Amino acid sequence: MAVQIAPERASERASERDTPAAPAPSLSRAAGWGAVLALTLCVATLIASEFMPVSLLTPIAADLQMTEGQAGQAIAVSGIFAVLTSLGISSATRGIDRRRVLLALAVVMLVSGLMVALAPNAGAFMAGRALIGVVIGGFWSLSAATIMRLVPEADVPRALGLLNGGNALATTVAAPLGSFLGQYIGWRGAFAAVVPLAALTLGWLYASLPSMPSERGSSGGAGVGAVFRVLRRPQVSMGMLAVTLFFLGQFALFTYLRPFLETVTRVDVATLSLLLLVMGAAGLVGTALIGGVLRTRLHGVLVALPLAMAAVAVGLTLLGAAVIPVAVLLAAWGLFGTAAPVGWWTWLSRVLPDDAEAGGGLMVAVIQLAIALGATVGGVVYDASGHGFTFAVAAAALSASALVAATVRRGGA
């Protein structure tokens, strides 16, 4: 799953306190929304690039002479570099115009797509995946602060919602689209298809983003310090542990769905694409429905959803040979798996109402690290013992997430 839009990093927010979060004086309302749309396209392209390998593991592994578990580390590599970048980009780029930073990240995204599509070997492929991780971590760390400088304060929630819409849409279509394109133009062609979108994103950002000077505040390296400060709160540390276990379990299973569906359910590529599309569409439904429930039952949702996903993992192990039950279970997985992160972001806003910026930066790093761990652990287990043990590990991690979540109190929520 992709990262939901987070509150801006603590160091970014601290510097912004000296300058009101409003559009640049020379930026019209239409121009500001044009830049928001460009950022939304950037989100969609990033998420599509991040999760494209999920539906292409089998041909990637065969072409680059890797096992499917090793090919699955493409998700882990991007996650690791996203973690490192999210923790360091704010201080590393302090004093640099945010327009230049975002344009540089768009260039790196373009280069990454070309490297992956043209990779002659596994090393070059993984290097390209590392670069997309840099872009993911950098973009998500700066995006909310950028939005606040592009549109008036009253329009910020709608603009952030638009960014989340690009995230959800790309999450829905990336896996089935990758599978469909891979069938006709190969896995390299599927990745190459993202390159024109990256080029369009770069051009649109260049044309629409205004100059956004970085304020040199007194909080200059406070980003990591703020992370450790909020982690000292037991409620926060337990919540982040639950988040880590949740995403670890989710991606230990999700990353290896294609080889499972091909070898156990024995579906063809067309059916595989349809199953992944059903899962993604259910995820959109889950995102739409969860908001009303969270207003009154947040704590129960944080416990119930990972337990439901653990049950789905067990169900896939027991019923994996039958297409119809698998389709129903994958729809449930998408419904619950997309809704749960929304619950955790809501929890964060309630438990850290006065320190949400530091908590948001921490959440980005925790989620990406957990995705990397889940893909890595799942790959090792899949290669050693097959899908049964892999899905059991996923179910165990999700159950542990529910157990930890049961100990987390909502504070003032």
C-alpha positions as CSV (number, residue, x, y, z in Angstrom):
1,M,0.0,0.0,0.0
2,A,1.0,3.4,-0.5
3,V,1.6,6.1,2.3
4,Q,-1.4,8.3,3.0
5,I,-0.7,12.0,3.0
6,A,1.0,12.9,6.2
7,P,1.3,16.2,8.1
8,E,4.4,18.0,7.1
9,R,7.7,17.2,8.7
10,A,8.5,18.9,12.0
11,S,11.4,20.8,10.7
12,E,9.4,21.9,7.6
13,R,6.6,23.1,9.8
14,A,8.8,24.9,12.2
15,S,10.3,26.9,9.4
16,E,6.9,27.6,8.0
17,R,5.7,29.2,11.2
18,D,7.7,32.3,10.2
19,T,5.7,32.6,7.0
20,P,2.0,32.1,6.8
21,A,0.9,29.0,5.0
22,A,-0.6,30.8,2.0
23,P,0.0,31.0,-1.7
24,A,2.9,33.1,-2.9
25,P,1.8,36.7,-3.6
26,S,2.3,36.3,-7.3
27,L,0.5,33.0,-7.5
28,S,-3.2,33.2,-8.7
29,R,-5.8,30.8,-7.4
30,A,-5.9,29.0,-10.8
31,A,-2.2,28.7,-10.9
32,G,-2.1,27.3,-7.4
33,W,-4.6,24.6,-8.3
34,G,-2.7,23.8,-11.5
35,A,0.4,23.1,-9.3
36,V,-1.8,20.9,-7.0
37,L,-2.9,18.9,-10.0
38,A,0.7,18.5,-11.1
39,L,1.6,17.2,-7.7
40,T,-1.4,14.8,-7.9
41,L,-0.1,13.4,-11.1
42,C,3.3,13.0,-9.4
43,V,1.6,11.0,-6.6
44,A,-0.1,8.7,-9.1
45,T,3.1,8.1,-11.1
46,L,5.1,7.4,-7.9
47,I,2.6,4.9,-6.5
48,A,2.3,3.2,-9.8
49,S,6.1,2.9,-10.0
50,E,6.3,1.7,-6.4
51,F,3.9,-1.2,-6.7
52,M,4.2,-2.2,-10.3
53,P,6.6,-5.1,-9.4
54,V,3.8,-6.8,-7.3
55,S,2.1,-8.0,-10.5
56,L,5.3,-8.6,-12.5
57,L,7.4,-10.7,-10.1
58,T,7.3,-13.9,-12.1
59,P,8.6,-12.4,-15.5
60,I,11.1,-10.1,-13.7
61,A,12.6,-13.1,-11.8
62,A,12.8,-15.2,-15.0
63,D,14.4,-12.5,-17.1
64,L,16.9,-11.3,-14.5
65,Q,17.7,-14.8,-13.2
66,M,16.4,-14.3,-9.7
67,T,14.1,-16.2,-7.5
68,E,10.6,-14.7,-7.0
69,G,11.6,-13.9,-3.4
70,Q,14.6,-12.0,-4.5
71,A,12.6,-10.1,-7.1
72,G,10.2,-9.2,-4.3
73,Q,13.0,-7.3,-2.7
74,A,12.4,-4.6,-5.3
75,I,9.6,-3.4,-2.9
76,A,12.0,-3.7,0.1
77,V,14.7,-1.7,-1.6
78,S,12.5,1.2,-2.4
79,G,11.1,1.2,1.1
80,I,14.5,1.3,2.7
81,F,15.6,4.3,0.7
82,A,12.3,6.0,1.3
83,V,12.9,5.7,5.0
84,L,16.4,7.2,4.8
85,T,15.2,10.0,2.6
86,S,12.2,10.9,4.7
87,L,14.3,11.3,7.8
88,G,17.0,13.4,6.2
89,I,15.7,15.4,3.3
90,S,14.4,18.3,5.3
91,S,17.7,19.1,6.9
92,A,19.7,18.1,3.9
93,T,17.9,20.6,1.7
94,R,17.5,23.4,4.2
95,G,17.9,26.7,2.5
96,I,17.2,25.3,-1.0
97,D,14.1,26.5,-2.8
98,R,11.4,23.8,-2.5
99,R,10.6,24.2,-6.2
100,R,14.1,23.1,-7.1
101,V,14.0,20.2,-4.7
102,L,10.7,18.9,-6.1
103,L,11.9,19.3,-9.7
104,A,15.1,17.4,-8.8
105,L,12.9,14.6,-7.3
106,A,10.9,14.5,-10.5
107,V,14.1,14.1,-12.6
108,V,15.2,11.3,-10.3
109,M,11.8,9.6,-10.8
110,L,12.3,9.8,-14.6
111,V,15.8,8.4,-14.4
112,S,14.6,5.6,-12.1
113,G,12.0,4.5,-14.6
114,L,14.5,4.3,-17.4
115,M,17.0,2.4,-15.3
116,V,14.4,-0.2,-14.3
117,A,13.0,-0.6,-17.9
118,L,16.5,-1.0,-19.4
119,A,18.1,-2.9,-16.5
120,P,20.6,-5.5,-18.0
121,N,20.9,-7.3,-14.6
122,A,19.5,-7.5,-11.1
123,G,22.0,-5.0,-9.7
124,A,20.9,-2.3,-12.1
125,F,17.2,-3.1,-11.5
126,M,17.6,-2.7,-7.8
127,A,19.6,0.5,-8.2
128,G,16.6,1.9,-10.2
129,R,14.3,0.8,-7.4
130,A,16.5,2.5,-4.8
131,L,16.1,5.8,-6.7
132,I,12.3,5.6,-6.7
133,G,12.5,5.1,-3.0
134,V,14.5,8.3,-2.7
135,V,11.7,10.1,-4.6
136,I,8.9,8.5,-2.5
137,G,10.5,9.5,0.8
138,G,11.4,13.0,-0.4
139,F,8.1,13.8,-2.0
140,W,5.9,12.6,0.9
141,S,8.0,14.5,3.4
142,L,7.6,17.8,1.5
143,S,4.2,17.5,-0.1
144,A,1.9,18.8,2.7
145,A,4.0,21.8,3.4
146,T,4.1,22.5,-0.3
147,I,0.3,22.3,-0.6
148,M,-0.1,24.8,2.2
149,R,1.9,27.3,0.2
150,L,0.0,26.8,-3.1
151,V,-3.6,27.3,-2.0
152,P,-5.4,29.4,0.6
153,E,-5.9,28.0,4.0
154,A,-9.5,27.2,3.4
155,D,-8.7,25.1,0.4
156,V,-5.9,23.0,2.0
157,P,-8.2,20.1,3.1
158,R,-9.6,19.8,-0.5
159,A,-6.1,19.9,-2.0
160,L,-4.8,17.3,0.3
161,G,-7.9,15.2,-0.5
162,L,-7.1,15.5,-4.2
163,L,-3.6,14.2,-3.5
164,N,-5.0,11.3,-1.6
165,G,-7.3,10.6,-4.5
166,G,-4.3,10.2,-6.8
167,N,-2.8,7.9,-4.3
168,A,-5.8,5.7,-4.0
169,L,-6.4,5.6,-7.8
170,A,-2.8,4.6,-8.5
171,T,-2.9,1.9,-5.8
172,T,-6.1,0.5,-7.4
173,V,-4.8,0.3,-11.0
174,A,-1.0,-0.2,-10.6
175,A,-1.1,-4.0,-10.0
176,P,-3.8,-5.0,-12.6
177,L,-2.4,-2.5,-15.2
178,G,1.1,-3.9,-14.7
179,S,-0.2,-7.4,-15.1
180,F,-2.2,-6.5,-18.3
181,L,0.7,-4.5,-19.9
182,G,3.2,-7.2,-19.0
183,Q,1.1,-9.7,-20.9
184,Y,1.4,-7.8,-24.2
185,I,4.6,-5.7,-24.0
186,G,6.6,-7.5,-21.3
187,W,7.6,-6.3,-17.9
188,R,10.1,-3.9,-19.3
189,G,7.4,-2.4,-21.5
190,A,5.1,-2.0,-18.5
191,F,7.8,-0.1,-16.6
192,A,8.7,1.9,-19.7
193,A,5.0,3.0,-19.9
194,V,5.5,5.0,-16.7
195,V,8.4,7.0,-18.1
196,P,6.2,9.3,-20.3
197,L,4.1,10.0,-17.2
198,A,7.2,10.9,-15.3
199,A,8.3,13.2,-18.1
200,L,4.8,14.9,-18.2
201,T,5.0,15.3,-14.4
202,L,8.4,17.0,-14.7
203,G,7.2,19.4,-17.4
204,W,4.0,20.2,-15.5
205,L,5.8,20.8,-12.2
206,Y,8.3,23.0,-14.0
207,A,5.6,25.1,-15.6
208,S,3.3,25.4,-12.5
209,L,5.4,25.4,-9.3
210,P,6.2,28.9,-8.0
211,S,9.4,29.7,-6.2
212,M,9.1,28.6,-2.6
213,P,12.2,29.6,-0.7
214,S,13.1,27.5,2.3
215,E,13.0,29.4,5.5
216,R,16.2,29.2,7.5
217,G,14.7,28.7,11.0
218,S,16.3,28.0,14.3
219,S,15.1,24.4,14.2
220,G,17.6,23.3,11.6
221,G,18.2,19.6,12.4
222,A,15.2,19.3,14.6
223,G,13.6,16.7,12.4
224,V,15.2,13.6,13.8
225,G,15.3,15.1,17.3
226,A,11.5,15.7,17.1
227,V,11.0,12.0,16.1
228,F,12.8,10.8,19.2
229,R,10.9,13.3,21.4
230,V,7.5,12.0,20.4
231,L,8.7,8.4,20.6
232,R,9.4,8.9,24.3
233,R,5.6,8.9,24.9
234,P,4.6,5.3,25.6
235,Q,1.3,5.7,23.8
236,V,3.0,6.8,20.6
237,S,5.7,4.2,20.7
238,M,3.1,1.4,21.2
239,G,1.0,2.9,18.4
240,M,4.0,2.9,16.0
241,L,4.8,-0.7,16.9
242,A,1.3,-1.6,16.0
243,V,1.6,0.3,12.7
244,T,4.9,-1.5,12.0
245,L,3.4,-4.9,12.6
246,F,0.4,-4.1,10.4
247,F,2.3,-3.0,7.3
248,L,4.9,-5.8,7.8
249,G,2.1,-8.4,7.8
250,Q,0.2,-6.7,4.9
251,F,3.2,-6.6,2.6
252,A,4.6,-10.0,3.5
253,L,1.5,-11.3,1.8
254,F,0.6,-8.6,-0.8
255,T,4.1,-8.6,-2.4
256,Y,3.8,-12.3,-3.3
257,L,0.2,-12.5,-4.5
258,R,1.1,-13.0,-8.2
259,P,3.2,-16.2,-7.7
260,F,0.5,-17.5,-5.3
261,L,-2.3,-16.9,-7.8
262,E,-0.3,-18.4,-10.6
263,T,0.9,-21.5,-8.8
264,V,-1.9,-22.3,-6.4
265,T,-5.1,-20.7,-7.8
266,R,-3.7,-21.4,-11.3
267,V,-5.2,-18.3,-13.0
268,D,-4.2,-16.9,-16.4
269,V,-2.9,-13.4,-16.8
270,A,-6.4,-12.0,-17.7
271,T,-8.0,-13.5,-14.6
272,L,-5.0,-12.4,-12.5
273,S,-5.5,-8.8,-13.6
274,L,-9.2,-9.0,-12.9
275,L,-8.6,-10.3,-9.3
276,L,-6.1,-7.5,-8.6
277,L,-8.6,-5.0,-10.0
278,V,-11.3,-6.3,-7.7
279,M,-9.0,-6.0,-4.7
280,G,-8.1,-2.4,-5.7
281,A,-11.7,-1.4,-6.2
282,A,-12.7,-2.8,-2.8
283,G,-9.9,-0.7,-1.4
284,L,-11.5,2.5,-2.8
285,V,-14.8,1.5,-1.2
286,G,-13.0,0.9,2.1
287,T,-11.5,4.4,2.0
288,A,-14.9,5.9,1.3
289,L,-16.7,4.1,4.1
290,I,-14.2,4.2,6.9
291,G,-14.5,7.9,7.8
292,G,-17.9,7.7,9.4
293,V,-17.0,4.7,11.5
294,L,-13.8,6.3,12.8
295,R,-15.7,9.2,14.3
296,T,-17.1,6.9,17.0
297,R,-15.3,3.6,17.0
298,L,-11.6,4.4,16.2
299,H,-10.1,2.2,18.8
300,G,-12.2,-0.8,17.9
301,V,-11.4,-0.3,14.2
302,L,-7.6,-0.4,14.9
303,V,-8.1,-3.8,16.6
304,A,-10.7,-5.3,14.3
305,L,-9.2,-4.6,10.9
306,P,-5.8,-6.4,11.3
307,L,-7.7,-9.3,12.8
308,A,-9.9,-9.5,9.8
309,M,-6.9,-9.4,7.5
310,A,-5.3,-12.2,9.4
311,A,-8.4,-14.2,8.9
312,V,-8.2,-13.5,5.2
313,A,-4.6,-14.7,5.1
314,V,-5.6,-17.9,6.7
315,G,-8.6,-18.2,4.3
316,L,-6.3,-17.8,1.3
317,T,-4.1,-20.6,2.5
318,L,-7.1,-23.0,3.0
319,L,-9.1,-22.0,-0.1
320,G,-6.4,-20.8,-2.5
321,A,-7.2,-23.4,-5.2
322,A,-10.7,-22.1,-5.8
323,V,-11.0,-18.9,-7.9
324,I,-14.4,-17.6,-6.5
325,P,-13.5,-17.8,-2.8
326,V,-10.1,-16.3,-3.6
327,A,-11.8,-13.4,-5.3
328,V,-14.0,-12.8,-2.3
329,L,-11.1,-13.0,0.1
330,L,-9.0,-10.6,-2.0
331,A,-11.9,-8.1,-2.1
332,A,-12.0,-8.3,1.7
333,W,-8.2,-7.8,1.8
334,G,-8.5,-4.7,-0.3
335,L,-11.4,-3.3,1.7
336,F,-9.8,-3.8,5.1
337,G,-6.2,-3.1,4.0
338,T,-6.9,0.3,2.5
339,A,-9.2,1.4,5.4
340,A,-6.8,0.5,8.2
341,P,-4.1,3.2,7.4
342,V,-6.8,5.9,7.4
343,G,-7.6,4.7,11.0
344,W,-4.0,5.1,12.1
345,W,-3.6,8.5,10.6
346,T,-6.8,9.5,12.5
347,W,-5.4,8.1,15.7
348,L,-2.2,10.1,15.1
349,S,-4.1,13.4,14.7
350,R,-5.9,12.7,18.0
351,V,-3.0,11.4,20.1
352,L,-0.6,14.2,18.9
353,P,-2.8,17.2,18.4
354,D,0.0,19.6,19.3
355,D,2.9,17.7,17.7
356,A,1.3,16.1,14.6
357,E,4.1,17.3,12.3
358,A,6.8,15.3,14.1
359,G,4.4,12.4,14.3
360,G,3.6,12.5,10.6
361,G,7.2,12.4,9.7
362,L,7.7,9.5,12.0
363,M,4.7,7.7,10.5
364,V,6.1,8.0,6.9
365,A,9.4,6.4,8.0
366,V,7.7,3.7,10.0
367,I,5.4,2.7,7.2
368,Q,8.1,2.5,4.6
369,L,10.4,0.6,6.9
370,A,7.6,-1.9,7.6
371,I,6.9,-2.3,3.9
372,A,10.6,-3.1,3.3
373,L,10.6,-5.6,6.2
374,G,7.5,-7.2,5.1
375,A,8.7,-7.7,1.5
376,T,12.1,-9.0,2.8
377,V,10.7,-11.4,5.4
378,G,8.0,-12.6,3.0
379,G,10.6,-13.2,0.3
380,V,12.9,-15.2,2.4
381,V,10.0,-17.4,3.8
382,Y,8.4,-17.8,0.3
383,D,11.7,-19.0,-1.2
384,A,12.3,-21.4,1.7
385,S,8.9,-22.7,2.5
386,G,6.3,-21.5,0.0
387,H,3.1,-19.5,0.3
388,G,1.7,-21.4,3.3
389,F,4.3,-20.3,5.7
390,T,4.5,-16.8,4.1
391,F,0.8,-16.2,4.7
392,A,1.1,-17.6,8.2
393,V,3.8,-15.1,9.0
394,A,1.6,-12.4,7.6
395,A,-1.3,-13.5,9.7
396,A,0.9,-13.7,12.8
397,A,2.2,-10.1,12.3
398,L,-1.4,-8.8,11.7
399,S,-2.7,-10.5,14.8
400,A,0.2,-9.1,16.8
401,S,-0.7,-5.6,15.4
402,A,-4.2,-6.0,16.7
403,L,-2.9,-7.2,20.1
404,V,-0.6,-4.1,20.4
405,A,-3.4,-1.8,19.2
406,A,-5.6,-3.2,22.0
407,T,-3.2,-1.7,24.5
408,V,-3.1,1.7,22.8
409,R,-5.4,4.3,24.2
410,R,-6.8,7.1,22.1
411,G,-5.9,9.9,24.5
412,G,-8.5,12.6,24.0
413,A,-10.1,10.8,21.0
